[in-house]
Amino acid sequence: MLVTFWTFMTKKYNIIKLDHVDEKVNTSFIRGYKTFWRFLKPYAWWGILGVLLTIPVGALDAVVASFLKPFMDQVMVEQNVEFAHKVPFYIIGFTLLQGIFIYTANLVNAYVGAKVSMDMKLTLYKKMLFCESAMFDKNTSGGFGMRFSGDADAATGGLIANIKLFLQKFFSSVALLGVLLYNSWELSFIAMGVLLLLVLPMKIVRKRIKQITLRTLGKSAKMGTAYMETIGGIKIIKSFNLQNSIFEKYSKNYYDLFILGMKITRDTNWLAPLMHLVTACGVAGVLYFGLHLIEIGTITPGSFVAFLAALIMLYTPIKSIGNNYIAVQNSLLALDRVKEVLELDSYEANDGEGKKTLDGFKDKIEFKNVKFSYDGERFVLNNVNLEIPRGKKIALVGNSGGGKSTVCALIPRLYELDAGEIDIDGTNINDYTISSLRSQISMVFQDNFLFEGTIRENLLYGKENATEEEIKKAVKEAFLDEFVENLPDGLETVIGERGILLSGGQKQRVAIARAILKNAPIAILDEATSALDNRSEKVVQAALDKLMAGRTTIVIAHRLSTVMDADEILVVNDGQIVEKGNHQELLALNGAYAALYKSQFVKKKDEDEADEGETIEAVKREQDKAEQEKAEQEKA
């Protein structure tokens, strides 16, 4: 009991809500850059070079300001014409040198930023590939897009830009502060003292930025989901005339986003004019007391002009600190969210932590008291026990939601059990590496996913190094050869996103050919024909028979006609196996399977009376028909 509880709690803890926002989390500059350092470290030397290049960029600001002192004292006061002619050239020369450093620094920082951004996105994308299946069930596409791509952009773009800006302005400020102190420590005290007035306002703005930005991220995730749903469900939207209602829903979300944008403008943009006011007070104070110092001879007019120029250059970036501060906070919030994803644990990491390699399938698959729940509240499977011997065809039938698909999803460890275990050849599947376990299983689903690209590319996902002969054989066995031959580009035909340019039957046959090409000893077919019309079903069923030949097969079927020849049929209702046996044995039980069979195959003569003799004949006819079709397929 304790083991089961701990397993469930661990599994539950590992699933985060991607579009969830926690307004109680405080951003931390140090914590953010610790996360950032992981990606910056490989390019540390380039980063150091970028830092070194910002030193002269910032310091040269002070050189230009410091030249105003000798210019005023020697040219304006002492009338030194020779020096006056040299000063402009000095300023142009230093500014040109500064421009070269700026260009080089931008080039180096852009390289580092692009590399860091690429590595972060690749790391997050790989992390997404190895997330537990439950993560995809419990989160939206918009949440994934925001966490695994949007946050990386916000983090790297904002931090790289602000690192460069901070370092450049830091060294510029240090140099300019040196100019201020050199010319007048009294005026420096006034100029820097007024900046203390900004401490409290910045704390207030920081709090509001965090609250509103987190709510904005949640809304942005919903907007991303809306786009994906519109693209994927456009046919449903059009066929049900949902354009207006979908637009109204989207408009409401966008209006909420607009309100949040206005709130952040209202609650934070007062910082910029306050910065202007504070710096204006600083300049006014310097002008007032500076004139007094000139009158009493404490400083020269040249020193005062140089001080004033340096002060204005120092105050200029401070005036725009509000916008930069918002960008930094957004970046730190994004980094916290990136950190949360990076620290997310998944049983699929490190190949499932298994130590053994499953090389072939020799004996049987066995479920031992298996319990499983998707939400931790309702068990979809409850103490399921079953055996699937090698080389047998096992069918799972029953009511919708009974747990048939879950049984199949647990074998390749698409989900983790809450209790019990599944063994293959006497070994718990958790002891096998996930890659070797899944390499022994081919799966064909009801709605098979095809990737954007060509038919050949989709087939090669089954076996990357397949030869041309193997591809042709798989295409033929999937009854896809005639269709492919009639295409102008054959196997190189582009099928569109999700295979949208193919019919349902064609997509299924491509998926079957992909499974045949994989040539795994275990085949799992999850209602692979239920969504097809009768004509397509016959062709696809013939292809499935080719796939099943010589393999251990688990078939989930809604139409019982496709599984009557199974070695064993399991009736799965409400998370339990309520009946098992072959077709004849289950009919003889006259239980759940018989009721399901009669509902599909027995036709009443009228609404009030059923002919029992005709029912038996109908059953025999269906059996004879199934056996005849199987014999014809074997001959073919």
JOFENTA-V347031 format. One record per run of one state. SS is the DSSP state (H for helix, E for strand, - for the rest). FROM is the first residue (numbers start at 1). LEN is the number of residues. If there is no record, write none. Layout:
SS/FROM/LEN
SS/FROM/LEN
//
This chain:
-/1/1
H/2/12
-/14/15
H/29/49
-/78/3
H/81/49
-/130/3
H/133/6
-/139/2
H/141/43
-/184/1
H/185/48
-/233/1
H/234/6
-/240/3
H/243/26
-/269/1
H/270/26
-/296/5
H/301/19
-/320/1
H/321/22
-/343/6
H/349/5
-/354/2
E/356/1
-/357/7
E/364/10
-/374/5
E/379/11
-/390/3
E/393/5
-/398/6
H/404/8
-/412/7
E/419/6
-/425/2
E/427/2
H/429/3
E/432/1
-/433/1
H/434/6
-/440/1
E/441/4
-/445/9
E/454/1
H/455/6
-/461/7
H/468/10
-/478/3
H/481/5
-/486/4
H/490/3
-/493/1
E/494/1
-/495/2
H/497/3
-/500/4
H/504/15
-/519/3
E/522/5
-/527/7
H/534/15
-/549/3
E/552/5
-/557/3
H/560/3
-/563/5
E/568/6
-/574/2
E/576/6
-/582/1
H/583/7
-/590/2
H/592/10
-/602/10
H/612/24
-/636/1
//
